[in-house]
Amino acid sequence: MEDYKLVKHAAPRKYSYNDSKTVIHVKSSTPFMSAVKRIDKTFGYYDSKYTKKGKPIPNENKNVGYITVRGMGKTILKVMNLALYFEHEQNRKVEVFTKTLTVLDELKSTNKDKDDVFQKRQVSCVELRIHFTKS
């Protein structure tokens, strides 16, 4: 194993245009307040907008009921702090789900004669659902 260099890869995820606006992935390098502002900005996108006369503008995105926030590994603490922030400071309903994801790590060979090896490992993941309705 001394001839290999470990390269960790992010968990594979399917790209969905609908999920791109309602799912926020938090990394360990994401500052806490930046994540809060990003979530608030997403809430603002789905809030009702009004004309100058006070009539609501129809919004085709009304079927969205919550925003999903995900974090894996060492970002679990940051995601849980986001849950507490939105539950207590903004009085929003927050649901917490835990998952275990399988991630592939690549062991790159430093020796030209050997092939690269892939290795599976399990990573903990926390998913928040922050609802639009306030509790």
Secondary structure, 3 states (H helix, E strand, C coil): CCCEEEEECCCCCCCCHHHHHHEEECCCCCCHHHHHHHHHHHHHHHCCEECCCCCEECCCCCCCCEEEEEEEHHHHHHHHHHHHHHHHHCCEEEEEEEEEEEEEEEEEECCCCCCCEEEEEEEEEEEEEEEEEEC
